[in-house]
Amino acid sequence: MALNLQIVGLGGERLRLTVDPVMTVSGLKAAVKTEMAVATCEQRLFHGVHELGSATRLHDLNREGPLVLQLVRRGPQQAWWLQQVEERVGYLAYNWLDQAPEAARGDREVLLAALGKHWQGLSCASMELKADRQVVLAGVRRNGYALKHAALELQADREIVLAAVSRDGRALQYASSVLRADREVVLQAVTECGQALQYAAPQFWLDRPAVLAALQRDGFAIRHAHADLRADREVVLAAISQDGRALEFAAEHLRAEREVVLAAVAEHGRALRFASAALRADREVICVAVQSRAHSLQFAAEPFRTDSDIILLAVSKVGSALKHASFELQSASFELQHASFELQEEKQIRLNALSYAALLCCATQCACCLRCPPSCQIL
């Protein structure tokens, strides 16, 4: 069913149209341009006191009786500015605004259009618009970092800060000191980004629920926790369950606890680097680490980098892990270096070369023995 509507200009001019109800405001503006010779970028259409967005469909407008819209015409200068923003995508819209005349950067409608393209548009705004609550909300809802460019009084506005940290928890660094000590704000920030913990008021670094909330998002957030919590077994286990390498920030006694270290290297083999010297010489710990990440072999105690079984485990996963083996094993497999790159990366060829190298080393070490040790029984 067709929709009859009337458009009324401020000068009293009227336009009657019959259109498809599913037509968007953008399509309607094109029709107005044809009938009234008003450029699309100069048109502002209102339904009552509400300005209509371009994507709004006419059948979505609440009405009683005929549909009547008001046409307000922009000045040609403002219309041109808006057209420049509309024609640009993302950062290019911000770049244009950054070089635009001061009057354009102080135009509320132009700035809101630019913010719809890129949040950094707020950095170009006039001081008055940086203190405009609606403008700043539009910016932080696009990207929390826009809070950096808001007026100081709005960096202390709880609703605006919550909107900002909901988009990017690290925006907490630009909040007022009062809000960085607000539990709800801090929990919202660390839930979105664990690293936001570093920007919270210091009392939260020792706040167990806040730290655990941060660790659920990012295990490395433990680096910002108080030393007392980095010595807490449950807290450390929560961190390494997200990323084993967070073991680096655990208290020394926990980096020497076998169960904790096994959990860390199982999640990420390179956590072996941060284990105690005794555990870096623990065969099971090393095997779990190498199984997780072959290159973690480089962090094993020296004797285990001559252990053919462990080296074969590493090389079977990633051929280039051979470079972490002892000098003797690397030298014994020297002939492999003359092969093409493709053959050097071929896993089975590396395994065969390493097996041969290991046998040569073992034969040298036990030439006087009646039988080779078990480590010689390779492939």
C-alpha positions as MATLAB code, in Angstrom:
seq = 'MALNLQIVGLGGERLRLTVDPVMTVSGLKAAVKTEMAVATCEQRLFHGVHELGSATRLHDLNREGPLVLQLVRRGPQQAWWLQQVEERVGYLAYNWLDQAPEAARGDREVLLAALGKHWQGLSCASMELKADRQVVLAGVRRNGYALKHAALELQADREIVLAAVSRDGRALQYASSVLRADREVVLQAVTECGQALQYAAPQFWLDRPAVLAALQRDGFAIRHAHADLRADREVVLAAISQDGRALEFAAEHLRAEREVVLAAVAEHGRALRFASAALRADREVICVAVQSRAHSLQFAAEPFRTDSDIILLAVSKVGSALKHASFELQSASFELQHASFELQEEKQIRLNALSYAALLCCATQCACCLRCPPSCQIL';
ca = [
       0.000    0.000    0.000;
       1.368    3.413   -0.990;
       2.051    6.051    1.659;
       0.910    9.652    1.251;
       3.082   12.221    2.965;
       3.619   15.949    3.060;
       6.885   17.818    3.465;
       6.680   21.363    4.802;
       9.542   23.854    4.526;
      10.212   26.720    6.939;
       9.286   29.178    4.213;
       5.837   27.627    3.879;
       6.578   25.599    0.743;
       4.865   22.229    0.618;
       5.540   19.022   -1.251;
       3.076   16.156   -1.459;
       4.413   12.730   -2.359;
       3.109    9.180   -2.674;
       5.861    6.711   -1.856;
       6.518    3.106   -0.916;
       6.259    2.712    2.914;
       9.552    0.781    3.006;
      11.424    3.744    1.515;
      14.258    5.045    3.684;
      14.795    8.686    4.592;
      17.837    8.608    2.326;
      15.594    7.664   -0.605;
      13.085   10.318    0.366;
      15.808   12.981    0.344;
      16.675   11.970   -3.206;
      13.031   12.507   -4.178;
      12.988   15.910   -2.439;
      16.129   16.882   -4.352;
      14.371   16.095   -7.624;
      11.103   17.864   -6.767;
      12.386   20.882   -4.786;
      15.940   21.296   -6.122;
      17.432   21.100   -2.618;
      20.752   19.238   -2.448;
      20.617   16.074   -0.349;
      23.417   17.270    1.934;
      21.442   20.445    2.695;
      18.336   18.599    3.865;
      17.350   17.940    7.466;
      14.021   16.150    7.864;
      12.159   16.173   11.187;
       9.208   14.195   12.434;
       7.932   16.337   15.273;
      11.038   17.347   17.215;
      13.115   14.332   16.147;
      15.532   14.517   13.230;
      15.368   11.444   11.025;
      18.432    9.362   10.278;
      19.182    8.334    6.704;
      18.505    4.632    7.356;
      15.091    5.171    8.987;
      12.217    3.585    7.066;
       9.048    5.622    6.696;
       6.754    2.807    7.875;
       8.599    2.803   11.226;
       7.433    6.321   12.097;
       4.644    6.525   14.645;
       1.849    8.687   13.322;
      -1.829    9.439   13.591;
      -3.313   10.546   10.300;
      -1.258   11.745    7.318;
       2.539   11.750    7.651;
       3.904   15.282    7.830;
       7.632   15.989    7.889;
       9.416   19.303    8.340;
      12.287   20.265    6.054;
      15.043   22.436    7.492;
      17.644   23.556    5.020;
      21.297   23.733    6.011;
      23.551   26.536    4.865;
      25.720   25.639    1.867;
      28.943   25.859    3.900;
      27.811   23.392    6.556;
      26.321   21.149    3.883;
      29.687   21.073    2.068;
      31.511   20.153    5.302;
      29.087   17.313    5.941;
      29.488   16.110    2.383;
      33.275   15.977    2.836;
      32.857   13.819    5.945;
      30.261   11.599    4.283;
      32.502   10.932    1.285;
      35.392    9.730    3.452;
      35.844    6.406    5.211;
      37.195    5.884    8.743;
      40.518    7.571    9.442;
      40.241    9.673    6.274;
      37.209   11.448    7.755;
      39.212   12.228   10.896;
      42.155   13.391    8.777;
      39.908   15.803    6.880;
      38.431   17.186   10.084;
      41.909   17.647   11.569;
      42.777   19.968    8.683;
      39.347   21.599    8.404;
      38.667   25.248    9.332;
      38.093   26.015   13.001;
      34.439   26.737   12.284;
      33.965   23.193   10.939;
      35.659   21.653   13.991;
      33.326   23.685   16.181;
      30.187   22.609   14.313;
      28.318   20.077   16.445;
      26.604   18.305   13.547;
      29.811   18.025   11.535;
      31.683   16.654   14.542;
      29.000   14.060   15.291;
      29.128   12.938   11.661;
      32.924   12.631   11.872;
      32.715   10.672   15.129;
      30.464    8.225   13.359;
      33.414    7.533   11.045;
      36.349    7.634   13.486;
      36.567    8.245   17.235;
      39.665   10.444   16.988;
      37.495   13.170   15.576;
      36.948   14.248   19.193;
      40.593   15.298   19.406;
      39.872   17.952   16.754;
      36.799   19.351   18.487;
      36.538   22.822   19.960;
      36.816   23.098   23.759;
      33.082   23.705   23.894;
      32.291   20.461   22.078;
      34.786   18.481   24.163;
      32.595   19.506   27.105;
      29.371   18.545   25.295;
      28.010   15.441   27.003;
      26.181   14.033   23.976;
      29.205   14.537   21.723;
      31.580   12.826   24.176;
      29.159    9.940   24.691;
      29.044    9.441   20.932;
      32.843    9.350   20.906;
      33.373    6.878   23.758;
      30.648    4.582   22.488;
      32.638    4.397   19.274;
      35.947    3.833   21.083;
      36.690    4.114   24.793;
      39.971    5.903   24.119;
      37.985    8.976   23.037;
      37.706    9.693   26.775;
      41.279   11.005   26.536;
      40.001   14.050   24.631;
      36.978   14.814   26.821;
      36.854   17.818   29.133;
      38.006   17.123   32.700;
      34.495   17.382   34.098;
      33.315   14.649   31.717;
      36.260   12.409   32.629;
      34.663   12.508   36.077;
      31.188   11.690   34.718;
      30.344    8.157   35.865;
      28.012    7.300   32.959;
      30.518    8.471   30.366;
      33.426    6.632   32.008;
      31.403    3.421   32.299;
      30.526    3.697   28.609;
      34.202    4.239   27.773;
      35.609    1.314   29.794;
      32.869   -0.942   28.454;
      34.314   -0.365   24.992;
      37.981   -0.494   26.047;
      38.982   -1.127   29.648;
      42.259    0.741   29.161;
      40.274    3.977   28.917;
      40.297    3.792   32.723;
      43.624    5.636   32.622;
      41.797    8.789   31.487;
      39.124    8.675   34.191;
      39.258   10.928   37.216;
      41.044    9.652   40.327;
      37.680    9.291   42.060;
      36.346    6.965   39.362;
      39.576    4.961   39.203;
      38.772    4.112   42.820;
      35.129    3.220   42.031;
      34.618   -0.552   42.334;
      31.946   -0.856   39.636;
      33.997    1.176   37.170;
      37.182   -0.797   37.890;
      35.466   -4.188   37.629;
      33.883   -3.166   34.329;
      37.279   -2.061   33.029;
      39.243   -5.175   34.034;
      36.487   -7.457   32.801;
      36.818   -5.862   29.359;
      40.635   -5.710   29.440;
      42.697   -7.358   32.183;
      45.595   -4.948   31.637;
      43.331   -2.107   32.824;
      44.207   -3.240   36.353;
      47.357   -1.118   36.163;
      45.235    2.049   35.894;
      43.004    1.271   38.878;
      43.623    2.909   42.242;
      46.444    1.051   44.092;
      44.071   -0.571   46.595;
      42.715   -2.734   43.761;
      46.134   -4.288   43.144;
      45.624   -6.081   46.467;
      41.905   -6.651   45.916;
      41.511  -10.379   45.294;
      38.135  -10.305   43.428;
      39.315   -7.453   41.178;
      42.612   -9.197   40.385;
      40.877  -12.524   39.671;
      38.422  -10.715   37.376;
      41.371   -9.233   35.471;
      43.102  -12.617   35.236;
      40.033  -14.251   33.723;
      40.556  -11.886   30.812;
      44.365  -11.756   30.663;
      46.798  -13.896   32.636;
      49.567  -11.338   32.210;
      47.542   -8.860   34.294;
      49.150  -10.560   37.300;
      52.166   -8.333   36.712;
      50.074   -5.445   38.089;
      48.923   -7.307   41.201;
      50.427   -6.693   44.622;
      53.322   -8.984   45.630;
      51.088  -10.640   48.243;
      48.705  -11.846   45.527;
      51.542  -12.915   43.247;
      52.484  -15.240   46.110;
      48.917  -16.594   46.311;
      48.714  -20.064   44.753;
      45.102  -19.739   43.570;
      45.763  -16.368   41.971;
      48.865  -17.657   40.168;
      47.011  -20.755   38.923;
      44.270  -18.489   37.564;
      46.899  -16.461   35.713;
      48.772  -19.392   34.169;
      45.535  -21.042   33.105;
      45.152  -18.086   30.724;
      48.800  -17.928   29.688;
      51.494  -20.169   31.150;
      54.120  -17.463   30.636;
      52.494  -15.473   33.437;
      54.605  -17.731   35.660;
      57.280  -15.054   35.212;
      55.456  -12.834   37.713;
      54.741  -15.491   40.338;
      56.559  -15.472   43.661;
      59.804  -17.448   43.727;
      58.450  -20.269   45.875;
      55.634  -20.905   43.381;
      58.052  -21.000   40.451;
      59.727  -23.843   42.351;
      56.478  -25.736   42.982;
      56.255  -28.681   40.607;
      52.467  -28.783   40.211;
      52.296  -25.065   39.448;
      55.127  -25.265   36.923;
      53.636  -28.329   35.225;
      50.349  -26.439   34.793;
      52.231  -23.467   33.346;
      54.331  -25.396   30.820;
      51.342  -27.471   29.754;
      49.560  -24.251   28.811;
      52.626  -22.699   27.174;
      55.933  -24.532   26.961;
      58.022  -21.369   27.064;
      56.971  -20.910   30.690;
      59.841  -23.321   31.369;
      62.094  -20.286   31.148;
      60.666  -18.967   34.424;
      60.738  -22.213   36.402;
      63.301  -22.763   39.142;
      66.666  -24.246   38.156;
      65.688  -27.553   39.753;
      62.510  -27.842   37.672;
      64.299  -26.879   34.473;
      66.279  -30.057   35.134;
      63.164  -32.171   35.726;
      62.609  -34.638   32.863;
      58.807  -34.717   33.121;
      58.546  -30.934   33.275;
      60.820  -30.599   30.246;
      58.873  -33.209   28.254;
      55.561  -31.470   28.966;
      57.079  -28.128   27.953;
      58.560  -29.496   24.722;
      55.296  -31.252   23.901;
      53.555  -27.872   24.220;
      56.185  -25.757   22.437;
      59.146  -27.487   20.789;
      61.403  -24.449   21.074;
      61.078  -24.488   24.854;
      63.946  -26.974   24.628;
      66.260  -23.969   24.771;
      65.286  -23.368   28.408;
      65.981  -26.910   29.604;
      69.032  -27.533   31.767;
      72.167  -28.235   29.703;
      72.281  -32.031   30.243;
      68.809  -32.422   28.746;
      69.831  -30.678   25.548;
      72.037  -33.689   24.890;
      69.224  -36.114   25.700;
      68.347  -37.723   22.384;
      64.832  -38.751   23.454;
      63.871  -35.199   24.444;
      65.512  -33.702   21.370;
      63.712  -36.158   19.108;
      60.431  -35.191   20.775;
      61.136  -31.531   20.028;
      62.298  -32.122   16.456;
      59.313  -34.369   15.720;
      57.110  -31.324   16.389;
      59.230  -28.573   14.832;
      62.327  -29.410   12.840;
      64.109  -26.142   13.590;
      64.110  -26.999   17.326;
      67.342  -28.864   16.509;
      69.208  -25.574   16.917;
      68.632  -25.833   20.678;
      70.319  -29.224   20.924;
      73.872  -29.575   22.234;
      76.741  -28.525   19.995;
      77.795  -32.164   19.601;
      74.430  -33.240   18.200;
      74.234  -30.238   15.901;
      77.754  -30.927   14.650;
      77.025  -34.611   14.101;
      74.085  -33.694   11.874;
      76.201  -31.117   10.007;
      75.566  -32.720    6.604;
      71.927  -31.626    6.841;
      73.052  -28.020    6.508;
      74.023  -28.653    2.880;
      70.529  -29.742    1.904;
      67.981  -27.400    0.349;
      65.821  -25.335    2.653;
      62.815  -27.496    1.780;
      64.658  -30.667    2.778;
      65.972  -29.050    5.957;
      62.398  -28.311    6.980;
      61.198  -31.830    6.136;
      60.391  -33.354    9.516;
      61.267  -36.980    8.698;
      64.611  -36.014    7.193;
      65.461  -34.060   10.316;
      64.432  -36.987   12.474;
      66.618  -39.365   10.500;
      69.553  -36.968   10.578;
      69.184  -36.413   14.287;
      68.821  -40.131   14.985;
      72.026  -40.781   13.084;
      73.741  -37.930   14.929;
      72.577  -39.262   18.291;
      73.866  -42.720   17.453;
      77.247  -41.283   16.467;
      77.469  -39.373   19.746;
      76.491  -42.409   21.766;
      78.956  -44.585   19.868;
      81.736  -42.119   20.660;
      80.786  -41.952   24.333;
      80.497  -45.718   24.822;
      83.062  -47.136   22.392;
      84.651  -49.140   25.179;
      81.371  -50.502   26.508;
      80.108  -53.980   25.666;
      76.679  -52.524   24.873;
      75.209  -49.108   24.297;
      73.050  -47.504   26.965;
      69.254  -47.395   26.454;
      69.472  -43.855   25.050;
      71.131  -45.341   21.936;
      68.054  -47.335   21.050;
      66.585  -44.740   18.690;
      64.259  -45.438   15.798;
];
